[in-house]
Amino acid sequence: MFEATFDGPKDDFLRQLLQAAPDGFDTVYRWCVGYPASGVVTPELVKEYFLRHDVGADTFFSGSPGRTVSQIKGEGRIREGIVSFLAARCPPSAPVAGRSSGILDVVLREFVRGTADNRWAEQPVQLPWEMTSRKLIVLAAGFAAALLACFVGALVCAAFGYAPASLYRSIPTWFEAADQIGAPINIGVATAFPLIVLLIPSIPLTALHALTGLIAVWLVVRILELVLISWSRDVRDQFFMWRFPLQLAVVARCALVAFLAGVVLFAVVSGAGKLPASAGTAAVATGIGTTLGMLAAAFAQLVIIGLLFAAAWHWATSLKLEVELRPLDEIRENFRRLKLDVARFLMFILASIAVLVVASVMPASIIGGLAGMARPLVNGYFVLVVLALVGVFVAYLVGLVAMLTIGALEHLDKSKYQEPEALLERARENAKKYVRDEGGINRFQNHLASITSVKPGIVRHLLLRLALSAVNLLARFWFNQGELGGIPTILSARWVLIDKGRRLLFLDNFGGAWESYLNEFIDLAAVKGLNAIWSNTFVSAGGRNYGFPATRFLFWKGAQDARPFKAYVRESQIETLVWYGAYPTFGVVGINANTDTRQSLFEPLPPAAIDRLLQRL
């Protein structure tokens, strides 16, 4: 087995490889079936042999994507050179500007631009489009998922006799239901706080009651969500029975916010200013009786709303800063989160009321024209939100069935595979042959090779391929900033299904010690992906089959049972006979930090950012 992570096209790499070490490759591969008898005397045949046996990768992760070997080495030299330059040029007695901006100017002028070998660093860093367009990709993926949810929701609703057209016609019924929740609340608030009526613009009572009803439901859902979060905040405490309803609560909360935005739009296009929100507002309008008076009243409302918005903003900022200096206990942290959500929600409501205030003083001709054009769009928006919500809940229902099926498979596996605790003694013996590499020679970088067998059955193969595909997509489009599920020490990793899918090969280049590296998998969110992949595998030893540590509904437990998990890894591990690193003293964090330093040198930075840059050096 030969693994390589390299720059540029595959053909160029193989050609250079065979030119650099022809005798070595002949010595090794002449023992392999199918290797050309002529060896590297005919390099094209050898290259064809390698390409024919290349199994690629089902999943690949790079901790520093887009960086070439020469760039990584060069950026490392730039950083080391800057440190040496500053150490030589900036002793306490040196006549260098005291401000950090002055120090940075000296570095750029004399070290980077003043040295021919360093001027290349001024060129913009070329990063893959997956990194530069990361947020746009997420937005596009979210939009595509929403469209898919709408499509699924439309199919399901149509199957039960609720076509989109019938949903469109039932929108008034939805407002009546919201009115039943919101009307008693509004009456109670107006009675207890009569001055608050002055802040409410002239909007239809139906919209006002719908807003209040949705806000009340949102608060209930958010409180339930925070309670569920407090029960499963730590990765080790998470479990399907709590995470599943938590995710449903998040979906419901997001849907309620979407409905609230729709109600605001409905109020604007439904003839704002034509129907009084309360007797007090109507009396004020009647008393003034002029357009100027209505504008003055609206201006006063906007001023009060602006002051309240500023107060809510200050409250939210204070709540965010509250945990900067010292963490809070579980109960106080939940209250802090709830208060922060309320503050943000108040800001949303105040901004919505401000929009309605502006709409309430617009001329009737403009309002009428907007209503005629926009009301069908707003009603269509409500229908799309409902369809998307139905589609998401259907997906979760399918997921629930899948999870129950997986739970049944996990129960059956207990009778088919031995528990990995029995591998602990073998693991101690196997570890001896890896001590030399893992204990000191490769202090900055290490290599791990592992081969496991895939559990038989269509469901297991499907689960494994789905997990590998999901991790591959996440590694390319989301985990491309130096971390894989929160783990910052993986230089590169690849998973390959070999032997027609019967075995799983894992090849990993990582920083630090073997023990601490596996602990990162156990303690961070990456454990879910690890469980989803390796719970579908087993190892054989002494004539018996040993399963991966028992998972609970695919994602939970499993590798969190630390000692059996490490014993399982040891049993699957293959000794790395030959390993080479082009930059063996660099870790992922250092590589990415050097790139950030190079980029920051030529960007306009505020003083605080310059201080952080120099501290990072």
N, C-alpha and C positions, 0 to 999 in steps of 0.2 A: 504494500500500500504506500503510495506516494502522494503527498498533499502539498500544494503550493498556493500561496496568496501572493499575487504579483501585479505589476503595472502593465498596462497596454494590452495589445492583442495576444491571443493564445499562440498563434503561429510564431510571432516574434519571440515570445518567451521560450518556446521549445527550441527554436533555432539557436538562441543564445545559450541555452542550457547545454545543448549538445556540443556546442563549440567550446564551452568552458570546462566541461568534465566528460569528455568522450570515453576515456578509458574506465573511469569509475562506473558509468552507466552500463558499459559493456560487461564489466565484471559482475555487476549485480543482476542485470536482466537477462544474461545469457542462460540463466537457470530457469527462466520463466517460459511457459508454453506459448508458442507463437512468435517469440522474438526473432527478428530476422537473423539468419545465420551470418550474414555479412557484417552485422553490427553497424557501428557508426561510419564504416567505410561508405555506406549508402545512407546518409542521414535522412533522406526523404522517406525511406522505408521505416526507419526508426520513429520518425515523427508521426507517420501514419499509424504505426503500432500504438503509440501513446494516445492519439486522438480516438482510435477505435476502442480503447479500453477506458476512456474518460467517462466517469459516471456522473460528473457534474455535482450539483447540490440541490436538494429539495428545499432547503432553507439555508440562507447565508446572512451573517451579521458582520459588520465592520464597525469597530469603535471609532475610526477616524476616516470615514468614506471620502473619496475624492482626492486624498493626499497621496502623492507619489513618494517613493523612497528618497529621491533626491530632495524633494520639498521638505519632508520630515527632518532629514539630516540638516538641511540648510537652515530651517527655522530653529532647530536646536542650537546650531552654531551662532545664529544671530542673538538668541537669548543669552547664551554663555558669554558671547563677546560684549554685549551691553553690560552685563554684570561686572566683568573684568574691567571694562572701560570706566564705569562709574566708580569702582573701587580704587582705580588708579588716579582718576581725575577729580574725584569729589571728597578728599579728606576734609576734616573740619576747617583747616586753615586755607583751603583752596578758594580763589576768588571766583566762585561760581554763584549764579543767581540763587537766592534763598528759596524762591518759589519753585514748586514742582514743575510748573510750565516752563520755567527757565532751564531747569535740568533736562527736561525732555527736548527742548530746542537744541541744547548742546549735543545730546545723543544723536538727534537726526542730522545736524549739520556736520559734525565731525566724524561720527562713527559710521553711520549708514551712508549718507550722501558723500561723505569725504573719502570713502574707501571703495575702490572700483569693484572689489569682490562682493560688496554688500549692497550695491545699488539695485540688484535684482529684487530685493525685498520690497521696493517701492511699487512693483507691479501688483495690481489687484489680485487677491486670492481667488482662484477659480474653484468654486464648490459645486457639487452636483445640484441639478435643479430640484431633486427631491428634498434637499436641505433648504435652499433659498425660497422655495415655494411651499414650505411645509404647512403653513396656516391655510393657504389657498386650497391645498390638497384636502385638508381636513374639512374645510367648508364645502368643497365640491362633493366629498364623500358623504357629508351630512345631508346635503341637498338630494343626492341620488338615493340615499336611504329613506328620506322623507317621501320622495316620489314613489319608491317601491312600496312603502307602508301605505300610501294613499291607494295604490293599485290593488294591493292585497285587501285593504279595507273595503274598497268598492266591490270586489268580487264577493266578499263575505256578506256585506250588507245586501247586495243584490240577491244572494242565495236565500236570504231570510225575508225577501220581499221589500227591502228598503233601498230602492235604487237612488242614485244621487238626486234625481229630480224630486222624489218624494221627500227626501231629507231637506231639500231646498224649501219645499212648501211648509215644512213643519217648524221652521225657525221661530215663528211667533209663539209656538207652544213652548219652546225652550225658554224664551224670555218670561213666559208666564210662570214656569217652574222656578226660575231665578227670582222672580218678583215675590213669590211666596216666602222665600228665605230672606230676601233683602228688605222687604217693606217693614216688617216688625222691628228690624234692627235700626232702620233709618228713623222710624217714629220715636224709638227710645232715645237715640242719639240727639235728635232735634229737641226732644223734651228736656234732656239733661244738659245739653250745651246749645242753647238757642243762638249764640253768636256764630256758631259754625255754619249756620244757614247762609250767612252773608258770603261765605267762600264758595258756595255751590253755584255754578253758572246755570242759566236757564236751559235745561236739557230735559228731554222726555223722562217722566217718572219711571217708565219701564227700564230705560238704560241706567238710571241712577240706582234703582233697586237691584238690577242685575250686577252692577259693579260691586255693591255692598255684599250681595250674596256670594259672589265669586271670591271676594276678599276673605270672607268668613271661612269658606271651605278651604281656601289656600292656607290660612293660618292653622287649621286643624291638620291638614296633610303635612305641613312643614314640621309641626310639633311631633307628629308620629315619626317622621323621617329622622329627626334628631335623636329621638329615643332609640330607634333601631341602630343608628350610627354608634351611639354610646355603648351599645351591647356588642358591637363587632368592629371597633375601630382598629385594633391590632390585628395584623395578618394571622397570628396564631389563634385568635379568638373567632375568626370568621367561619361561618358555616352556612350551608345552603338554606336552612330553615329561616335564617335571619336575612341573608343577602337578597334572596328572591323577593320578599315583600318590600325590602328597602328599595330595590331597583324599581318596583312597581310604583312606590310612593314618589320617587324622583320623576318618573314618567308622568304621573298624574299632576305633580306640581308644575312641570314645564307646560303641560297641556292647559292648566288653569291660567298661567301667564299668557299663553297664546289667546285664550278666550277673552281675557281681560283687555288685551290689545284690540281684539275684534269689537268688544263692546264700546270702547272709546271711539273707534272708527264709526260704529253704528250711530252713536250719539251725534257725531259731527255731521253725518250725511242725512240724518233723519229730521232735519229742520231745526237745528239748535237755535234758540231764541224765540221759537213760536209757542212753546209750552212752558209754563212756569214750573220751577223746581219746588217752590214752596210759596206760601202766602206772603212771607216776609219779602222774598225777592220780588214778587209781583207788586207789592205795595211800594217798594222802593222805586221800581220802574214807573209805576203809575204816578207817584209823587213828582218825580223829576220831569217826566213827560216829554223830554226832548232828546234828540240824538246826542247832543253834547253831554247831557247828564248820563246817558247810558255808557258813553265812552269813558267818562270820569269814573263811574262805578266800576267798569271793567278794569281800568287802570289801577284803581285802588285794590281790587281783588288780586291783580297780577303782582303788585308790590308786596302784599301780605303773603301770597304764595311763594314769591321769591325769597322772602325772609325765612319762611318755614323750610324751604328747600335748602337754604344755606345752613340752617340749624340742623337739619337731618344729615347733611353732608358732614358737618363738624362732628356730630354724634357717631356716624359710621367710621370716620377717620380715627376718632378716639378709641373706638372699640377694636379697630385693627391694630393700633399701637399698644393696646393693653397687654398683649402677650409678647411684645418684643423683648422686654427685659426679664420677665419671669413667667413660666408656664402656669396655667391654672389647673385645679383639680377637675375631675370629670364633670361634676355637677355644674360648677361655675363656668366651665368651658361651654357646656351645652346652652346655658343661659346667655352667655356672650354671643354664641352663634345665632341664637334665636333673636336677640336684640339687634344684631347686625343685619339679619334678614329683614326684620321689621323696619329698620332705618332705610335700607335700600328700597324696600317696598313702598315706604312712604314717599321716597323720592320719585318713584315711578308713578304713584297715584297723583302727587302734586304736579308732576310734569303733564300727566294726562288732563288734570283739571285745567291747567293753564291753556292747553290746546282747546278745550271746550269753551273757556272764557273768550278766547279770540274768536272762535266760531260763533259764539252767541251774539256778537256785535257786528258780524258781517251782514251786508245787505241781503234782504230776502231773495233778491233775484240771483245773487251768486250762490247762496245756500241751496236754492231750488235747483239751479243748474247742476251744482255738484251732486246733490242728492239723486237727481235723475240718472246721472252717469255712474256714480259710485255705489249706489245701493245694491245693484246686482253683483258688483265685485265683492262688496263686504259680505253679502249673503253667501256667495261662492266661497269666500275665505272660511266662513264658519263650517261649511260642508267639508272643505279640504281638511280642516283641523280634526273634525269628527272622524273622517275616513282614515287619516293618519293614526289617530288614537286607536281606532279599532284594529288597524293593521299591526300596530305595535303590540297590543294585547294578544292578538292571535299569535304573533311570533313568540311571545312569552308563554302562551299555552302550549305551543309546539315544543318550546324549550323545556317546559315542565314535563311533558311526556318523555322527551329525550333523557332528561335527568333521571326520571324514574326507571327507564330502561337501563341506563348506565348503572344505577344503584343495584338493579337485579344482576347485572353482569358482575359487578364487584362482589356480590354475595356468592355467586357461583364460583368465582376465582379462588375463594378461600378453600374450596375442596380440591382444586386442581393444582395449586402451587403452594410450596412451602413458604413459611414466613422468613424474611431475610435476616431475622435475628440469629438464625442458625449459621449465618455466614461470618459472624463477628470474629471467630477464631481464625478462619481462613484469611480474613482481611488483615489481621495482624501479621500473618506470614507473607502475604502478598505485598504488603507495604515496604518490606525490607529492600526489594529490588528497585524501589523508586526513591529511596531516601537520598541517594547521592544527588539526583537532580533537584528534587523538591526541597532539600534541606539547606541549600546554600549556593550551588553552582549557578543556578538560574534564579538569582535573587529578584530580578526585575521582571522576568518573563518565564513562563513555564508552558508546557504542552501537555494536553490530555487527549488520549485516544481511547474510545470506548466502543464496544460492539455488543449489542443485545439482540435477542430474538424477539420477533413480533408475535404476540399472542394470536392464535388462529381464529378465524371467523370474519365474516364480512363486516360486521359492526365495528370490531376492533380495528381493522384495516382502514375503514372509513374514518373513524375517530382520529386515528393517527395522522392520516393525510390531511384532514381538516385542521388539526392542531398545527401541523407543519406549515400549511398554507397561511394560516392566520399569523403565525409568528414571522413568517417570511415577509408578509405585507407590512406588519408593524415594524419590523427591522428596517425595511427600506424607506417607509414613508413617515414613521413617527419616532422610532428609537434610532435616530440617525444623528444624535447630538452627543455621542460618547457613552451612552448608557443603554443597557438592555434590561428593561423592567426594573430600573433603579440600580443595577450593578455597573459600577464604573471601571471595572478592571479587565474587561474582555477585549482583547485586541482584534480577534476575529474568531468566528465560530461557524461551523457548518454541520448540517444534519443531512445524511444521505441514506435513502432506502436502497439496499443492495440485495443481490440474490433473488431478483424478481419480487422484492417486497418482503422477503422472509426475515431479513435482519436489518437493524438500524445501526448505522455507523455515525458516531459523533466525534468531531475533531475540533479542538478548542485551544487557542493560544490566549493565555491569561497572565495577569501580573500578580506577584505575591506568592504566598504559600498555598499549597493544595487545600489544607484544612480551612484557612480563612476564606478562600475562594468559595468552597462549598457552603460555608456558613452564610455567606452573602445570599446564595440561592435560597437558603432556608428562611432567612429573616426578612427578606424583601418581597415585593409583590411578584417578582419573577417566579416564585414558587408555584404559582398557579399554572403558568405556561409549562414549567418543568413537569408538574404532575400530569397535565393534559397530554404531554408527549410520552413520558416514560411509564406511565401507568398501563400503557398498552404493550409493554415488553416484559420479558423475563430472561433470566440467565440460568445456565445449566452448570452444575458442579457436583462431582461425585455420583453421577447417575441420577440426580434429582433436579427438578425445575424449581427455581425460586422466583417468586414474583416481586415486583416493586413494592415498597412499603404501602400498605393498604390505604387507598384514597377513599374519600367520601364524596360521592357525586362528582368524580373526575378531578375537580380543582382543589379540594380541601384535604387537609391532613397530609398523607403521603410522605413527601420529603421532610416535612416538619418533624417527623420521628427521626431525629438526627443520626443516631448510631446505626440503626438498620439501613438508613439511606446511604451513609458513607460506606458501609460494608457492601452494599449492592454496587456502588460505583467501583469499589476496589475489585470486585469479582469480574466486572465487565471491562475493566481497564486493560489495555494492551501496552506493553513497554515500548516507549519511543526510542528506537535504536540510534537514529540520526536526526538531529534537529538543528536548524540554522535560523538565526534572526538577523535581519539587515541592520537593525538598531536595537541591540539586546539590552541596553540600559535605559530605554524609554518605556514609560507606561502610557496608557491611554490618556490619563488625566494630563500628563506632561505634554504629550503630543498636541492635544487640543488646546491646552493653555498657550503653547508656543505659537500656534496659528492665530489665536485671539490676540496675543501680544503683537504679532506682526501686523495684523489688521488695524489694531488700535493706534499704532505709531503714526499712521498717516491720516487719521480721522480727526475732525475738530472735536475736542473733548473738553467738557467743563472741568474746573479744578478738582472736584471730587473724583471724577473718573480718572484723571491723571494720577491722583494719589493712589487709587486702587491699582492702576497699572504698575506703578513703581513698587508698591507693596507686594504685588504678585511676583515681581522679579526676585 
